[in-house]
Amino acid sequence: MTKVESGSGLESILTPNVHYHFHWMGDHWKQEITSVGECQSIPKIWSIEGLVSDSVHASPTFQHLRIDQEIQGLTIARLDGCAGSHQFSGRFSLTERPDEVVMDVELSDRSNGTGVPLSATYLIESSGGHLVRAESATISWLIPEARLVFEADPPCRIESHEAGLGTIRLTAVAGTDPSTSLQTLRFRWKWMIKHSHQIWDREL
């Protein structure tokens, strides 16, 4: 059963295995993802916002958030915001199933044509030994009790880098189209639960 909780500067989507939090940081919403229950061995994840350089944003900056429970098992967080010439919007759709939780994300950026690709950056508490790269758009962690997958829809891609202190920086990067000022990035997180009688023989 998925629940939505609201507090002072904190909005949360809660399932028995994944807690997806949005923290208000004074000028933007920051994401914190905590795995619990049967997925508790999966490390914590944070979004990274802010400028990487004068024109490159690590992730979209959102100032407005609304969370709706659409139908049973589907909860959608809608966000929008701006930074300089960028106008960001985001749709985070969380679906709970018996053996997995999926957060589908669609981000868009309408800007004045800077040519800088739209990206979404996260930091995960992990070590390189857990990471398995399947292809340019998929990265997964194989853990005995569960599996975590971070994947993007081509032509978007996934990049990973050691970030120090036992962390990994993950970035989903959109493909660029110089003919339009609108960029779209689609990616997802998947928490796949391994029950005691199962083995990992499913395709990602």
matplotlib code that plots the C-alpha trace (Angstrom):
import matplotlib.pyplot as plt

x = [0.0, 1.4, 0.9, 1.6, 2.7, 3.2, 5.1, 6.9, 9.2, 8.9, 6.7, 7.0, 5.7, 5.9, 5.7, 6.7, 10.0, 10.9, 10.5, 10.8, 11.2, 11.2, 12.9, 12.4, 15.9, 14.8, 14.9, 14.3, 13.1, 15.8, 15.1, 16.2, 15.5, 15.6, 15.1, 13.4, 11.7, 12.8, 15.0, 16.8, 20.2, 20.1, 22.0, 20.5, 20.3, 20.3, 19.7, 22.4, 21.3, 23.2, 25.5, 28.3, 29.7, 28.3, 25.6, 25.4, 23.0, 23.6, 19.8, 16.7, 15.9, 12.2, 10.4, 6.9, 5.6, 2.3, 1.7, -1.4, -2.5, -4.1, -5.2, -4.3, -0.6, 0.2, 1.4, 2.6, 4.7, 4.6, 7.3, 8.2, 10.7, 13.2, 16.9, 18.2, 16.9, 15.8, 12.2, 12.1, 9.2, 9.2, 6.8, 7.8, 5.4, 5.8, 4.2, 4.1, 3.9, 4.2, 7.8, 9.1, 8.7, 9.3, 9.8, 9.5, 10.8, 10.2, 12.0, 11.8, 13.8, 12.6, 15.5, 16.9, 18.9, 22.1, 22.9, 23.7, 22.1, 19.5, 20.7, 19.7, 22.4, 22.3, 24.7, 24.5, 26.2, 27.9, 31.2, 32.2, 32.1, 28.3, 27.9, 27.2, 26.9, 24.7, 24.9, 25.2, 21.7, 21.6, 23.4, 22.4, 23.4, 23.2, 22.5, 21.5, 18.1, 17.2, 18.3, 18.4, 18.3, 18.9, 18.2, 17.4, 15.4, 17.7, 19.0, 19.5, 22.4, 23.7, 27.1, 28.8, 31.8, 33.4, 32.7, 34.9, 34.1, 32.4, 29.9, 29.1, 27.7, 25.1, 23.9, 21.2, 21.9, 19.4, 20.3, 20.4, 18.5, 19.8, 16.6, 14.5, 14.7, 12.8, 14.8, 13.3, 14.9, 13.3, 14.7, 13.7, 14.7, 13.6, 13.7, 13.4, 12.7, 14.2, 12.0, 13.7, 12.6, 13.8, 17.1, 18.1, 17.2, 15.1, 16.2, 16.8]
y = [0.0, 3.3, 6.3, 10.1, 12.0, 15.8, 17.7, 20.9, 21.1, 17.4, 15.5, 11.7, 8.8, 5.7, 2.0, -1.0, -1.2, 2.3, 5.8, 8.6, 11.9, 15.5, 17.9, 21.7, 23.3, 26.9, 27.5, 24.1, 20.5, 17.9, 14.1, 11.5, 7.8, 5.3, 1.6, -0.3, -3.6, -6.3, -3.7, -2.4, -3.6, -1.1, 2.0, 5.5, 7.8, 11.7, 14.0, 16.6, 20.1, 23.3, 24.5, 22.2, 25.2, 28.6, 27.0, 23.3, 22.2, 18.9, 18.4, 20.6, 23.0, 22.7, 25.2, 23.8, 20.3, 18.5, 14.8, 12.9, 9.3, 8.6, 5.0, 2.1, 1.5, 4.6, 7.9, 10.9, 13.8, 16.8, 19.5, 22.7, 25.4, 27.7, 28.7, 31.5, 30.9, 27.4, 26.4, 22.9, 20.5, 17.0, 14.0, 11.3, 8.3, 5.6, 2.2, -0.5, -4.1, -7.3, -7.9, -4.5, -0.7, 1.5, 5.3, 6.5, 10.0, 12.4, 15.7, 18.6, 21.9, 24.7, 27.2, 29.8, 27.3, 27.0, 23.6, 22.2, 18.7, 18.2, 15.9, 14.5, 13.6, 11.4, 10.3, 6.7, 5.2, 2.3, 1.0, 0.2, -3.5, -3.5, -1.8, -3.7, -1.9, -3.7, -1.1, 2.7, 3.3, 0.8, 0.4, -2.1, -3.2, -6.9, -7.4, -10.8, -9.7, -7.2, -5.5, -1.8, -0.7, 2.8, 3.1, 5.7, 5.6, 6.0, 8.3, 9.3, 7.7, 6.9, 8.0, 6.8, 8.1, 7.4, 10.3, 9.5, 8.3, 5.1, 6.9, 6.9, 9.8, 8.7, 11.0, 10.5, 12.7, 13.6, 13.5, 17.0, 18.3, 21.6, 22.2, 22.7, 24.6, 21.8, 18.9, 15.8, 13.2, 9.9, 7.5, 5.2, 3.6, 0.0, -1.9, -5.6, -7.8, -11.3, -13.7, -16.6, -19.1, -17.0, -16.7, -13.8, -15.0, -12.1, -9.7, -6.1]
z = [0.0, -1.1, 1.2, 0.8, 3.8, 4.2, 6.8, 7.3, 4.3, 3.6, 1.2, 1.0, -1.1, 1.1, 0.1, 2.2, 0.4, -0.8, 0.8, -1.8, 0.0, -1.3, 1.1, 0.8, 0.9, 1.0, -2.7, -4.3, -3.7, -3.1, -3.5, -0.9, -1.6, 1.2, 0.6, 3.5, 4.1, 1.7, -0.1, 3.0, 1.8, -1.1, -0.1, 0.2, -2.8, -3.0, -5.9, -6.6, -7.7, -8.5, -11.2, -12.4, -14.4, -15.6, -17.8, -16.8, -14.1, -12.3, -12.1, -12.7, -10.0, -8.9, -6.7, -6.9, -6.1, -6.0, -5.3, -6.4, -5.9, -9.3, -9.0, -6.8, -7.0, -8.9, -7.3, -9.3, -8.2, -10.5, -10.2, -12.0, -11.5, -13.2, -13.1, -15.3, -18.8, -18.0, -17.4, -15.8, -15.3, -14.0, -13.6, -11.2, -11.4, -8.7, -9.3, -6.7, -7.7, -5.7, -6.7, -7.6, -7.2, -10.2, -10.3, -13.9, -14.4, -17.3, -17.2, -19.6, -20.0, -22.2, -22.5, -24.9, -26.8, -24.7, -26.3, -22.9, -22.5, -19.8, -17.0, -13.6, -11.1, -8.0, -5.4, -4.0, -1.0, -2.6, -3.9, -7.4, -6.6, -6.5, -9.8, -13.0, -16.3, -18.8, -21.6, -22.1, -20.7, -17.8, -14.5, -11.8, -8.3, -7.6, -3.9, -2.4, -1.3, -4.0, -7.2, -8.0, -11.6, -13.0, -16.7, -19.3, -22.5, -25.6, -26.9, -23.3, -21.6, -18.1, -16.8, -13.5, -11.6, -8.3, -6.0, -3.0, 0.5, -0.8, -3.1, -6.8, -8.8, -11.4, -14.2, -16.7, -19.7, -22.5, -26.2, -27.7, -30.7, -32.0, -33.9, -30.7, -27.4, -25.6, -24.2, -22.7, -20.4, -19.5, -17.0, -14.1, -10.9, -10.3, -7.0, -7.8, -4.8, -4.6, -2.6, -0.8, -3.5, -6.5, -8.3, -10.5, -14.0, -15.0, -17.7, -16.7]

ax = plt.figure().add_subplot(projection="3d")
ax.plot(x, y, z, "-o")
ax.set_aspect("equal")
plt.show()
